Amino acid sequence: MNRLLHVLIVSFSLISLPGCGFALRGNDVISSQFDAIQLHLQQPNSEFSRLLRRSLVVSNVNFELINSAVSNPGIPLLAVGVEQIVSRPVTVNPRARAAQYEMRVAVAIAFSQGEQVFIEPQTLFVERTYFEDIENIAGNREEIEIITAEMRRELVNQLMRRLEASGS
């Protein structure tokens, strides 16, 4: 009887979970009404731009890179500004050296088609805090590079979710 009750509870949970709107996040695929967009990138060769282009390809969104904000009014334009990375000390150790840093990666975006604005000009950002080990400078550099790469991926995912929301 106890086992039957356990099976019923688990079955009910599995059946009702999708009904409440729960969905796993994890892939970059968006289901958008935009099958083609124009992409104006301030830094077209940056790592962030490369990740964004890859996410658009995975999402089956055709894009055309353009060099200026003047574009074809029949196709939506996604304008992406310069990626900004700012790091500042948050705490200090007993030797009066920074022990903990806060890093912020930000990018300005806007998404429109002619006079219709889907996403108002805004700045997306991701913040993280990390500790610096003064005994392991080489390891700190690697950790910063890993954290920055993760933050860029998170920022691209944030942008892709904004695009998806603007299309519905």
Backbone torsions as a table, in degrees:
resi	resn	phi	psi	omega
1	MET	NA	-43.0	179.9
2	ASN	-63.4	-39.2	178.9
3	ARG	-67.2	-40.8	178.7
4	LEU	-62.4	-42.1	178.2
5	LEU	-62.6	-42.4	178.0
6	HIS	-61.5	-44.7	179.9
7	VAL	-63.9	-41.2	179.1
8	LEU	-64.3	-41.6	179.8
9	ILE	-64.9	-45.9	179.3
10	VAL	-63.9	-43.9	179.8
11	SER	-62.0	-45.0	179.4
12	PHE	-61.9	-41.5	179.3
13	SER	-62.6	-44.3	-179.4
14	LEU	-65.9	-35.0	-179.7
15	ILE	-74.5	-39.6	-175.1
16	SER	-83.6	-18.9	-176.7
17	LEU	-59.0	-49.5	178.5
18	PRO	-65.2	-28.0	-179.2
19	GLY	-67.2	-24.5	-179.0
20	CYS	-85.6	-2.7	178.5
21	GLY	99.0	-1.3	-180.0
22	PHE	-68.9	133.6	175.3
23	ALA	-147.3	141.5	177.6
24	LEU	-72.2	136.2	171.4
25	ARG	-94.5	157.1	176.8
26	GLY	163.1	-31.3	176.4
27	ASN	-108.9	164.4	-173.7
28	ASP	-89.8	-0.5	-172.3
29	VAL	-67.6	129.6	175.9
30	ILE	-114.4	147.3	173.2
31	SER	-107.8	99.6	-172.0
32	SER	-122.1	157.4	174.8
33	GLN	-77.0	-8.5	-178.2
34	PHE	-94.1	106.8	177.4
35	ASP	-93.6	-11.1	176.2
36	ALA	-146.0	139.4	176.3
37	ILE	-140.2	161.3	170.8
38	GLN	-100.0	140.7	-175.6
39	LEU	-120.4	117.4	175.8
40	HIS	-109.9	106.9	-176.6
41	LEU	-108.2	125.8	176.5
42	GLN	-67.3	-33.1	178.2
43	GLN	-123.9	78.5	-174.5
44	PRO	-64.8	-19.5	-177.9
45	ASN	-102.6	9.5	-178.1
46	SER	-79.0	164.1	178.1
47	GLU	-63.9	-39.4	177.8
48	PHE	-60.0	-45.5	179.6
49	SER	-62.7	-39.7	178.2
50	ARG	-62.9	-44.2	178.7
51	LEU	-64.7	-38.7	178.8
52	LEU	-65.0	-45.5	179.0
53	ARG	-61.6	-40.8	178.1
54	ARG	-62.4	-41.9	179.4
55	SER	-64.9	-37.6	177.0
56	LEU	-65.7	-40.6	178.1
57	VAL	-63.3	-45.5	179.2
58	VAL	-60.9	-33.2	-178.6
59	SER	-85.6	5.9	-179.6
60	ASN	59.5	37.0	175.1
61	VAL	-104.8	116.7	177.1
62	ASN	-75.1	139.0	179.5
63	PHE	-137.4	151.8	176.4
64	GLU	-123.4	125.0	176.5
65	LEU	-76.6	129.8	177.3
66	ILE	-122.1	156.6	-174.8
67	ASN	-94.0	-14.7	-178.3
68	SER	-138.6	167.6	179.7
69	ALA	-74.5	-10.3	175.2
70	VAL	-78.9	120.6	-171.7
71	SER	-141.1	178.3	175.0
72	ASN	-72.8	116.8	-175.8
73	PRO	-67.7	-11.8	179.9
74	GLY	-82.5	-12.3	-178.2
75	ILE	-121.2	133.5	179.9
76	PRO	-59.7	145.9	-178.7
77	LEU	-115.2	123.7	173.1
78	LEU	-104.1	113.8	178.3
79	ALA	-101.3	125.7	-178.6
80	VAL	-121.3	123.6	-178.5
81	GLY	-79.6	-167.2	-178.7
82	VAL	-75.2	134.3	175.9
83	GLU	-71.0	130.8	-180.0
84	GLN	-117.4	128.0	177.1
85	ILE	-118.3	120.6	-179.0
86	VAL	-124.5	132.0	177.1
87	SER	-126.2	132.7	179.7
88	ARG	-139.3	146.2	178.5
89	PRO	-69.8	141.0	179.6
90	VAL	-110.0	-42.3	178.3
91	THR	-132.0	160.9	177.4
92	VAL	-121.6	154.0	178.9
93	ASN	-90.9	178.0	-179.6
94	PRO	-61.1	-19.4	178.6
95	ARG	-88.6	10.1	-179.8
96	ALA	64.5	30.8	175.0
97	ARG	-112.4	151.4	-179.8
98	ALA	-62.3	130.0	179.7
99	ALA	-108.3	-28.4	-177.6
100	GLN	-135.7	136.7	-179.1
101	TYR	-121.7	152.7	171.3
102	GLU	-112.9	128.5	179.6
103	MET	-114.3	139.0	179.9
104	ARG	-130.8	127.0	174.9
105	VAL	-113.4	126.4	-176.2
106	ALA	-136.2	153.1	176.5
107	VAL	-149.5	138.3	178.2
108	ALA	-89.5	138.5	-179.8
109	ILE	-135.6	161.0	170.5
110	ALA	-156.3	144.9	-177.6
111	PHE	-138.5	118.4	-177.1
112	SER	-150.4	167.3	174.4
113	GLN	-139.5	106.7	-175.9
114	GLY	62.2	-122.2	178.8
115	GLU	-87.4	-13.4	-178.0
116	GLN	-84.7	124.7	-178.3
117	VAL	-105.5	119.8	178.4
118	PHE	-87.9	-43.2	177.5
119	ILE	-130.0	117.3	177.1
120	GLU	-60.3	152.2	175.4
121	PRO	-56.1	126.4	-178.1
122	GLN	-154.7	165.9	178.9
123	THR	-111.1	123.4	174.1
124	LEU	-94.3	144.2	179.8
125	PHE	-150.1	158.7	175.1
126	VAL	-133.7	135.9	179.1
127	GLU	-122.5	143.7	175.8
128	ARG	-142.5	153.1	175.5
129	THR	-116.6	138.9	177.6
130	TYR	-141.8	157.1	179.0
131	PHE	-97.9	145.6	176.9
132	GLU	-108.4	126.4	177.5
133	ASP	-94.8	111.1	-176.4
134	ILE	-69.6	-13.4	178.4
135	GLU	-85.0	-14.6	-173.8
136	ASN	-134.1	73.7	-176.8
137	ILE	-64.7	-42.1	180.0
138	ALA	-63.5	-41.6	177.9
139	GLY	-64.3	-34.7	177.8
140	ASN	-63.8	-42.8	179.0
141	ARG	-59.7	-45.5	179.1
142	GLU	-62.5	-43.2	-179.9
143	GLU	-62.2	-41.3	179.1
144	ILE	-63.6	-41.7	178.4
145	GLU	-63.7	-42.0	178.9
146	ILE	-65.5	-45.2	179.8
147	ILE	-62.5	-42.6	179.8
148	THR	-63.4	-42.3	178.2
149	ALA	-62.4	-42.8	177.7
150	GLU	-63.2	-40.8	-179.8
151	MET	-65.5	-39.0	176.9
152	ARG	-62.8	-43.9	178.3
153	ARG	-61.1	-42.4	178.7
154	GLU	-64.0	-38.3	178.7
155	LEU	-67.0	-40.9	176.5
156	VAL	-63.5	-43.3	178.1
157	ASN	-61.1	-39.5	177.6
158	GLN	-62.0	-44.1	178.6
159	LEU	-64.2	-42.3	179.8
160	MET	-64.3	-38.2	176.8
161	ARG	-65.8	-37.1	176.6
162	ARG	-64.5	-41.6	177.3
163	LEU	-62.1	-43.0	179.7
164	GLU	-62.7	-42.9	-179.8
165	ALA	-67.4	-33.2	-178.7
166	SER	-73.4	-21.6	-178.3
167	GLY	-87.5	-9.0	-177.9
168	SER	-100.2	NA	NA
